[in-house]
Amino acid sequence: MILAIHTLFGVVALISGAWNLAAMKGTKRHRAVGWVYVGSMTGLILTSFGIFELFGGFGPFHALSLVSGGTLAIAIYFPLRRKHHEGWMVQHYFWIAYSYVGLVMATGSHLFEYGPPGWPFWGRAVLYWGVPYVVGSALIFGRRDTILGEVRERRSTEGTA
């Protein structure tokens, strides 16, 4: 049962995260969908600690869940405390975007056994972890100035801090 709940949280996180990455930033909808992402990621992280089939106890994926939780906490800290951090938007952008990249990489971990037949471990690692990291990083850094510029411009015309 816990695996089904974990999977449901994962699907919701993948969908809501993808939506927010593609949608206009800084809007009420962006914030609402962002909280869906945060809630589903929190559920995903918490339920991961009830899954022990792979290692019979605490394993490397549990450690990565702790890293994911830290990344998510930092990502939401900055907008919540934006009045105290001048560069909060840049921090939020990077931490939340890499939270999603980590989610995609974690999803790849679940696909390892179904990967291309005959591929060695390192080939699957490149496919499921390397490709999402490289593509995600290229998009994050390549779109950074455009996305942050649009949000800053919209915020200045709306008169919001």
C-alpha positions in Angstrom: 0.0 0.0 0.0 2.8 2.4 0.9 4.4 1.9 -2.6 1.1 2.8 -4.3 0.8 6.0 -2.2 4.5 6.8 -2.8 3.9 6.4 -6.6 0.8 8.6 -6.5 2.7 11.4 -4.7 5.5 10.9 -7.3 3.1 11.3 -10.3 1.5 14.4 -8.8 4.9 15.9 -8.1 6.1 15.1 -11.7 3.0 16.7 -13.2 2.7 19.8 -11.0 6.5 20.4 -11.2 6.5 20.2 -15.0 3.5 22.5 -15.1 5.2 25.1 -13.0 8.4 24.9 -14.9 6.5 25.5 -18.2 4.0 28.1 -16.8 4.4 31.8 -16.2 6.2 32.4 -13.0 5.1 34.6 -10.1 1.3 34.3 -10.7 -1.3 33.1 -8.2 -1.6 29.9 -10.2 2.2 29.4 -10.1 2.1 29.7 -6.3 -0.9 27.4 -5.9 0.6 24.7 -8.2 3.9 25.2 -6.4 2.3 24.3 -3.1 0.8 21.2 -4.8 4.4 20.3 -5.8 5.7 20.9 -2.3 3.0 18.9 -0.7 3.4 16.0 -3.1 7.2 16.1 -2.8 6.8 16.1 1.0 4.5 13.1 0.8 6.9 11.4 -1.6 9.9 11.9 0.7 8.0 10.8 3.8 6.6 7.6 2.2 10.1 6.7 0.9 11.1 6.0 4.5 8.5 3.2 4.6 10.0 1.3 1.7 12.7 -1.2 2.6 12.4 -3.8 -0.2 15.7 -2.9 -1.9 18.1 -2.9 1.1 16.2 -4.4 4.0 16.6 -1.2 5.9 17.9 2.3 5.5 19.7 2.6 2.2 21.2 5.0 -0.3 17.8 6.1 -1.6 16.8 7.1 1.9 19.9 9.2 2.1 18.9 10.8 -1.2 15.4 11.4 0.2 17.0 13.5 3.0 19.0 15.5 0.3 15.7 16.0 -1.6 14.0 17.2 1.5 16.8 19.7 2.2 16.7 20.9 -1.4 12.9 21.4 -1.2 13.1 23.2 2.2 15.8 25.6 0.9 13.7 26.2 -2.2 10.6 27.3 -0.3 12.6 29.1 2.4 13.6 31.9 0.1 10.2 33.0 -1.2 8.7 32.7 2.3 11.5 34.9 3.7 11.9 37.1 0.7 11.8 40.4 2.7 15.0 39.3 4.3 16.8 38.1 1.2 17.4 40.5 -1.7 18.4 37.6 -4.1 15.6 35.3 -3.0 14.2 34.9 -6.5 17.4 33.6 -8.0 17.9 31.2 -5.0 14.3 29.9 -5.3 14.7 29.4 -9.0 17.9 27.3 -8.7 16.8 25.2 -5.7 13.3 24.4 -7.0 14.5 23.7 -10.5 17.2 21.3 -9.2 14.6 19.8 -6.9 12.6 18.8 -10.0 15.8 17.6 -11.8 16.4 15.3 -8.7 12.8 14.1 -8.9 13.3 13.1 -12.6 16.6 11.4 -11.7 14.8 9.5 -8.8 12.1 8.5 -11.2 14.8 7.1 -13.5 16.0 4.9 -10.6 12.7 3.2 -10.6 13.0 2.5 -14.3 16.5 0.9 -14.1 15.3 -2.6 -14.4 13.2 -1.8 -17.4 15.9 0.0 -19.2 17.2 -0.9 -22.7 17.8 -4.7 -22.8 21.5 -5.6 -22.5 22.6 -2.2 -21.4 25.3 -2.3 -18.7 24.8 -0.5 -15.4 26.9 2.5 -16.4 24.8 2.9 -19.6 21.6 3.0 -17.7 23.1 5.4 -15.2 24.0 7.8 -18.0 20.5 7.4 -19.5 18.5 7.8 -16.3 20.7 10.1 -14.2 23.2 11.7 -16.5 20.9 12.8 -19.3 18.3 14.4 -16.9 21.0 16.2 -15.0 22.8 17.6 -18.1 19.6 18.5 -20.0 18.1 20.0 -16.8 21.2 22.0 -16.0 21.4 23.3 -19.6 17.7 24.4 -19.4 18.1 25.9 -15.9 21.1 28.0 -16.8 20.1 28.7 -20.4 16.6 30.0 -19.5 17.6 31.7 -16.2 18.0 35.3 -17.4 14.9 35.2 -19.5 12.7 33.7 -16.8 14.0 35.8 -14.0 13.9 38.9 -16.2 10.2 38.3 -17.1 9.3 37.8 -13.4 11.1 40.9 -12.3 9.5 43.0 -15.1 6.0 41.8 -14.2 6.6 42.3 -10.5 7.8 45.9 -11.1 4.8 46.8 -13.3 2.5 45.3 -10.7 4.3 47.1 -7.9 4.9 44.0 -5.8 8.0 43.4 -3.8 
